[in-house]
């Protein structure tokens, strides 16, 4: 299943992130975010984390590769940036992230062989100024149930 959202500004980006967060609360879920540099992957993740009750400042884990935050319900929100992992073929032990809480993975193509089969894929394409096109695809029963409810 696939849905496309034409987003006009940062407020609509935040609203989409909040809606997905509301549908994801309490679930073990992996969300992949892909798009060019500056497409808004980290901006979306900040709004998503805030909607899950994360109190800490969410910023890009480009150099650390992974950061962990605590959701309001105590479950972890993992934020991974696989950009620096291009060309690595070893298993880096991300299983824990995908088996506990919610994981958001930027540049997921670089670790596609390590992702769980059931995940929500979000692709972000740049438009003019703050305009973006979000293409969201489900890859299994849990992600399909979330996408079905997304308006």
VENRA-V335170 format. One record per helix or strand of 2 or more residues. SS is the DSSP state (H for helix, E for strand). FROM is the first residue (numbers start at 0). LEN is the number of residues. If there is no record, write none. Layout:
SS_FROM_LEN / SS_FROM_LEN
//
This chain:
E_1_6 / H_9_15 / E_28_7 / H_40_11 / E_65_5 / E_75_6 / H_82_3 / H_94_5 / E_101_5 / H_107_7 / E_119_7 / E_131_7 / H_140_9
//
